[in-house]
Amino acid sequence: MNELNYKIIGERLKKLRKYFGLTQEQVAQILNVGRDAILRIENGNRGIELQELMNFSKLYNISLDELTSEKLSISTNDVAF
């Protein structure tokens, strides 16, 4: 099994957050984590638990595969509402 690339995942999450017009503080409140955790996740400096990935997936209406696959590229045109 391949290890998750936290840098790629973080970049995707940051792009999605900005697309949805949310601040790090707002995402932190929605997901019940600290803003610092969101900052470190988006910068690829912190690992992400499975439950956290599932929460991000639900928040942004995107599959876990789209969040974690190194081969997929997320365009803002691909985001479903």
C-alpha positions in Angstrom: 0.0 0.0 0.0 1.3 3.4 -0.9 1.9 6.1 1.7 -0.3 9.2 1.4 1.4 12.3 0.0 0.4 14.9 2.6 1.8 17.7 0.6 -0.5 16.9 -2.4 -3.5 16.3 -0.2 -2.8 19.6 1.6 -2.6 21.5 -1.7 -5.9 20.0 -2.8 -7.6 20.8 0.4 -6.4 24.4 0.3 -7.6 24.8 -3.3 -11.0 23.4 -2.3 -11.3 25.6 0.7 -10.6 28.7 -1.3 -12.9 27.6 -4.1 -15.7 27.3 -1.5 -14.8 30.7 -0.1 -14.0 29.5 3.3 -11.3 30.6 5.7 -9.1 28.3 7.7 -10.9 29.4 10.8 -14.3 28.5 9.3 -13.1 25.0 8.2 -11.6 24.5 11.6 -14.9 25.3 13.3 -16.9 23.1 10.9 -14.5 20.2 11.4 -14.0 20.9 15.2 -10.3 21.1 15.0 -7.9 24.0 15.6 -7.0 26.5 12.9 -3.3 25.5 13.4 -4.2 21.9 12.4 -5.8 23.2 9.2 -2.8 25.3 8.4 -0.4 22.4 9.0 -2.5 20.0 7.0 -2.8 22.4 4.0 1.0 23.0 4.1 1.6 19.2 4.2 3.3 19.4 7.6 0.8 17.2 9.4 -0.6 13.8 8.8 -4.3 13.3 8.4 -6.4 10.6 10.2 -8.9 8.6 8.2 -11.8 10.3 10.0 -10.4 13.7 9.2 -10.1 12.7 5.5 -13.7 11.6 5.6 -14.8 14.9 7.2 -13.0 16.9 4.5 -14.5 14.6 1.9 -18.0 15.4 3.1 -17.4 19.1 3.6 -16.2 19.5 0.0 -18.3 16.8 -1.6 -15.4 15.0 -3.0 -14.4 11.4 -2.9 -11.6 10.0 -0.8 -9.9 8.8 -4.0 -9.9 12.3 -5.4 -8.3 13.6 -2.2 -5.7 10.9 -1.9 -4.7 9.7 -5.3 -1.4 11.2 -6.6 -2.5 10.7 -10.2 -5.6 12.8 -10.0 -5.6 16.5 -10.5 -8.4 18.6 -9.1 -9.7 21.5 -11.1 -12.3 23.9 -9.6 -14.5 22.9 -12.6 -14.5 19.3 -11.2 -16.0 20.2 -7.8 -19.6 19.1 -7.4 -22.2 20.9 -5.3 
